[in-house]
Amino acid sequence: MNDSADIHDVVVVGAGLAGNAAALSAAEAGATVCLLEKGEAYGGTSVKAGGGLVFAGTDLQREAGVEDDDEALRTAILAAGRGASDPETVAAYVDHQLDTYTWMTARGVEFDYSADLQPGQLNRLHGTAPGSATATLHRHNLEHPGVTYRTHVTTERLLTGGSGTVVGVTTTDGEEVRARRGVVLASGGFTRSDELLATFAPQWLSTTRLGGADNTGDGLRMAWALGAGLADMAYVEASFGACVPAFPDLADVPGREPTLLYANAQGAVIVNREARRFVDESLNYKQISVSCVRQTDGLAFQVFDARIMERSQPNPSPSDYKQALADGLLLEAPTIAGLAGLMGVDPDTLETTVATYNGHVDAGHDPDFGRPIVDRGGPGAGRIDAGPFYAFPCRCGLTTTYCGVTVDRSLRVLDVYGEPIAGLYAAGEVVGGLHGATYYSGTGLGKAAVFGRGAGLSVASGAVG
Ligand SMILES: Cc1cc2nc3c(=O)[nH]c(=O)nc-3n(C[C@H](O)[C@H](O)[C@H](O)COP(=O)(O)OP(=O)(O)OC[C@H]3O[C@@H](n4cnc5c(N)ncnc54)[C@H](O)[C@@H]3O)c2cc1C
């Protein structure tokens, strides 16, 4: 062993939501923890996110009269994964989710809940103000005597002992940081790695990157080098709904992070530059992205009216249409034809598209794309006919990579043969197997919190290496 090695019970790589949840859980269970962050500050993708986390059976749901439980959640996640999710990884989520919610709430994370956030679906998204969940857990870590937090430390490789057990990490500065009980990889995905995107998702190489600036898949490589199994690598997709700040006539704020907006969840139609619908707007943003990228200039518009604007809510931020309006990201006009002029599309076609859609709402059936026509609070309430009218120009953006290393229910990393790699745990976006072929919205941040909490508890109880 290097005499100058820094020694802790646990080393956590990456200080996003997963890393902060893992470090705090492990420290609260009595372990000494070193939380290493590559960037200049904590947060990663987690502090850029919209803020919705999936939980089931919470007090907020009960207060809203919503009945929900673990089994319903398991069914929903497996259904979203279209048969490609790993049931054990889904079980890891289900097993730890309610405990994680209760634990976060007890530490001061504030959740909002609205039963009708996504009309027609049982809502499990618990909103937080963007970045607030990570900030709250991070504050606890800074105050915890068992946690050492360091920034500007890039973990490069995993250190193994004689039996192949992971006993620490090395950094790009040549330093060794040793772990008596284990290492938790919480280094996020690879939205910022051209090399890994070229390998696993070349179709998205030229897409706007929305993930954390330092998320270059380092943890994935480190685990891969020790023979870790990989899951869901074929299912990397971009997300539909990233704003286009430079769209003609929209205010562009230099340095502003791209914003996601989902007015379609509340009934907006999505049209292309030809002013025509092209997709079932009720699909999730990962699925819609596949259709959106094929449209002219990869551009789409979410078109909605004053009624939908009134359903705006601050958290999670993709539901905050009013803020998007205040930020100058929406086009607004008193008529559909006027809106078409601002969008640069043919007014007659847009009027026909909206009128046809309103006819589908009246008939209760969408023969064009099969969008379920849901009850939005009375006859005709789903029609888009109450001015002023709004359009949100948007494209696809790469928010998260959805895939990664295989784990068991205790968040131990498994090798290609399904055997645990001793001393190695993973949490958050670096983990594969949960989402499968598509994505249950809100399980990105959810997976960071829930797997972070689970991995922290597991590693703290791990054998001394
Ligand atoms: C715009 C946007 C909106 C989103 N909205 C939602 C939402 O509402 N709901 C939802 O569920 N999901 C959402 N997501 C996805 C979600 O944010 C991510 O899945 C989640 O934040 C991943 O958390 P994480 O802790 O695993 O990774 P991160 O938060 O990215 O943290 C990883 C950390 O590891 C650090 N790191 C990387 N490599 C190293 C290294 N070698 N050494 C040390 N540190 C390293 C990084 O710098 C980073 O700080 C959104 C994403 C984006 C971009």
The ligand as an SDF file (V2000), in Angstrom:
LIG
                    3D

 53 58  0  0  0  0  0  0  0  0999 V2000
  -32.4180   19.3390  -18.1370 C   0  0  0  0  0  0  0  0  0  0  0  0
  -32.6110   18.0410  -17.4030 C   0  0  0  0  0  0  0  0  0  0  0  0
  -33.8030   17.7960  -16.7500 C   0  0  0  0  0  0  0  0  0  0  0  0
  -33.9930   16.5880  -16.0700 C   0  0  0  0  0  0  0  0  0  0  0  0
  -35.1490   16.4200  -15.3790 N   0  0  0  0  0  0  0  0  0  0  0  0
  -35.3450   15.2820  -14.6800 C   0  0  0  0  0  0  0  0  0  0  0  0
  -36.5000   15.1200  -13.8720 C   0  0  0  0  0  0  0  0  0  0  0  0
  -37.3100   16.0400  -13.6820 O   0  0  0  0  0  0  0  0  0  0  0  0
  -36.6870   13.9170  -13.2700 N   0  0  0  0  0  0  0  0  0  0  0  0
  -35.7860   12.8960  -13.3760 C   0  0  0  0  0  0  0  0  0  0  0  0
  -36.0230   11.8310  -12.8230 O   0  0  0  0  0  0  0  0  0  0  0  0
  -34.6440   13.0520  -14.0810 N   0  0  0  0  0  0  0  0  0  0  0  0
  -34.3950   14.2070  -14.7220 C   0  0  0  0  0  0  0  0  0  0  0  0
  -33.2320   14.3720  -15.4310 N   0  0  0  0  0  0  0  0  0  0  0  0
  -32.2170   13.2920  -15.3610 C   0  0  0  0  0  0  0  0  0  0  0  0
  -31.4920   13.3510  -13.9850 C   0  0  0  0  0  0  0  0  0  0  0  0
  -31.0990   14.6740  -13.7520 O   0  0  0  0  0  0  0  0  0  0  0  0
  -30.2740   12.4370  -13.9190 C   0  0  0  0  0  0  0  0  0  0  0  0
  -30.6480   11.1290  -14.2800 O   0  0  0  0  0  0  0  0  0  0  0  0
  -29.7000   12.4250  -12.4940 C   0  0  0  0  0  0  0  0  0  0  0  0
  -29.4910   13.7440  -12.0340 O   0  0  0  0  0  0  0  0  0  0  0  0
  -28.3900   11.6660  -12.3990 C   0  0  0  0  0  0  0  0  0  0  0  0
  -27.9010   11.8180  -11.0860 O   0  0  0  0  0  0  0  0  0  0  0  0
  -26.4760   11.2470  -10.6780 P   0  0  0  0  0  0  0  0  0  0  0  0
  -26.2380   11.6740   -9.2740 O   0  0  0  0  0  0  0  0  0  0  0  0
  -26.3960    9.8260  -11.0200 O   0  0  0  0  0  0  0  0  0  0  0  0
  -25.4640   11.9850  -11.6540 O   0  0  0  0  0  0  0  0  0  0  0  0
  -24.9730   13.5070  -11.6200 P   0  0  0  0  0  0  0  0  0  0  0  0
  -25.9400   14.3870  -10.9300 O   0  0  0  0  0  0  0  0  0  0  0  0
  -24.6000   13.8710  -12.9980 O   0  0  0  0  0  0  0  0  0  0  0  0
  -23.6830   13.4470  -10.6980 O   0  0  0  0  0  0  0  0  0  0  0  0
  -22.5000   12.8160  -11.1390 C   0  0  0  0  0  0  0  0  0  0  0  0
  -21.3320   13.5690  -10.5520 C   0  0  0  0  0  0  0  0  0  0  0  0
  -20.1270   12.8020  -10.7210 O   0  0  0  0  0  0  0  0  0  0  0  0
  -19.0810   13.6780  -11.0630 C   0  0  0  0  0  0  0  0  0  0  0  0
  -18.0250   12.8870  -11.7190 N   0  0  0  0  0  0  0  0  0  0  0  0
  -18.0270   12.4000  -12.9850 C   0  0  0  0  0  0  0  0  0  0  0  0
  -16.8890   11.7190  -13.2080 N   0  0  0  0  0  0  0  0  0  0  0  0
  -16.1530   11.7860  -12.0790 C   0  0  0  0  0  0  0  0  0  0  0  0
  -14.8650   11.3100  -11.7060 C   0  0  0  0  0  0  0  0  0  0  0  0
  -14.0830   10.6370  -12.5610 N   0  0  0  0  0  0  0  0  0  0  0  0
  -14.3970   11.5730  -10.4520 N   0  0  0  0  0  0  0  0  0  0  0  0
  -15.1600   12.2890   -9.5740 C   0  0  0  0  0  0  0  0  0  0  0  0
  -16.3820   12.7900   -9.8830 N   0  0  0  0  0  0  0  0  0  0  0  0
  -16.8800   12.5270  -11.1160 C   0  0  0  0  0  0  0  0  0  0  0  0
  -19.7530   14.6870  -11.9630 C   0  0  0  0  0  0  0  0  0  0  0  0
  -18.9890   15.8790  -12.0620 O   0  0  0  0  0  0  0  0  0  0  0  0
  -21.0880   14.9000  -11.2360 C   0  0  0  0  0  0  0  0  0  0  0  0
  -21.0090   15.9170  -10.2710 O   0  0  0  0  0  0  0  0  0  0  0  0
  -32.9850   15.5810  -16.0920 C   0  0  0  0  0  0  0  0  0  0  0  0
  -31.7760   15.8420  -16.7390 C   0  0  0  0  0  0  0  0  0  0  0  0
  -31.5860   17.0670  -17.3740 C   0  0  0  0  0  0  0  0  0  0  0  0
  -30.2710   17.3450  -18.0310 C   0  0  0  0  0  0  0  0  0  0  0  0
  1  2  1  0
  2  3  1  0
  2 52  2  0
  3  4  2  0
  4  5  1  0
  4 50  1  0
  5  6  2  0
  6  7  1  0
  6 13  1  0
  7  8  2  0
  7  9  1  0
  9 10  1  0
 10 11  2  0
 10 12  1  0
 12 13  2  0
 13 14  1  0
 14 15  1  0
 14 50  1  0
 15 16  1  0
 16 17  1  0
 16 18  1  0
 18 19  1  0
 18 20  1  0
 20 21  1  0
 20 22  1  0
 22 23  1  0
 23 24  1  0
 24 25  2  0
 24 26  1  0
 24 27  1  0
 27 28  1  0
 28 29  2  0
 28 30  1  0
 28 31  1  0
 31 32  1  0
 32 33  1  0
 33 34  1  0
 33 48  1  0
 34 35  1  0
 35 36  1  0
 35 46  1  0
 36 37  1  0
 36 45  1  0
 37 38  2  0
 38 39  1  0
 39 40  1  0
 39 45  2  0
 40 41  1  0
 40 42  2  0
 42 43  1  0
 43 44  2  0
 44 45  1  0
 46 47  1  0
 46 48  1  0
 48 49  1  0
 50 51  2  0
 51 52  1  0
 52 53  1  0
M  END
$$$$
